[in-house]
Amino acid sequence: MRIASVGHAVFAATMVALGILGLTRGSFAPIWDAVPKDLPAREALAYLCALVSLMCGIGLFWQRTAAAAARALFVYLSLWLLAFKVRFIVTGPLVEGSYQSCGETAVLVAGAWVLYAWFAAEGDGRRVGFAVGAGGVRLATVLYGLALIAFGLSHFVYLNLTAPLVPAWLPGHAFWAYFSGAAYIAAGVAMILNVCARLAAALSVLEMGMLTVLVWIPILAAGSKDPSQWSETILSWALTAAGWVVADSYRGKPWLGRVRSA
């Protein structure tokens, strides 16, 4: 087996689980959203997405297939971002939700990109040198940082949606919604500027993980049958897993100060 980090293992296992979920349900797993209802061969596309998740997830566990699996997942997620998410920004550039939606897929792209940059073969370096190695990892972290900024802005723009999600036992729901939004934005800026980036990445994963554990899991544990809440829970965990991979890319780097690329 070829496990580069804990985040790598968690991300791979998450992709396998999402693939199984998609195949058993015969529909899109939560990470594959925004597909028009009238798209031709929509059901076939749902099964293709499930197979990509499953096969790439399995492939990421094995040394002989890790590079190919990471490459395939990175390319597929990137195409998905361009085909189904960027259109929201084009048609609604002043709608913050467009950037939030793109940011979700961008985080997954960033996680897959880091793995691709790690495992890329010599041929990849000759063909697409900018996308692999330390340079590729750096571009992936910038993309991740942009996604975090989009997440943070949504907490401010959609306060009426984010504040009610704060656990009832915490006072000052609006404060926590603003605080978590500001934390996302600060982390995103830090990663783009490459200053305290390791700390920012780790804290962003912690924030996404806490959202999963403190908000979505209790909602499901209370007996929710709302499909959207189940989807949000699964998506929240998938984003946490992808972010974990990005955070792992800073191993050996200083927690504070400017991070120097290798």
Secondary structure as UniProt FT lines:
FT   HELIX           6..25
FT   TURN            30..31
FT   TURN            37..38
FT   TURN            40..41
FT   HELIX           42..59
FT   TURN            60..61
FT   TURN            63..65
FT   HELIX           66..80
FT   HELIX           81..85
FT   HELIX           86..91
FT   TURN            93..94
FT   HELIX           96..119
FT   HELIX           122..127
FT   HELIX           129..131
FT   HELIX           133..157
FT   HELIX           159..162
FT   HELIX           163..165
FT   TURN            168..169
FT   HELIX           173..193
FT   HELIX           197..211
FT   HELIX           212..216
FT   HELIX           217..221
FT   TURN            222..223
FT   HELIX           227..248
FT   TURN            249..252
//
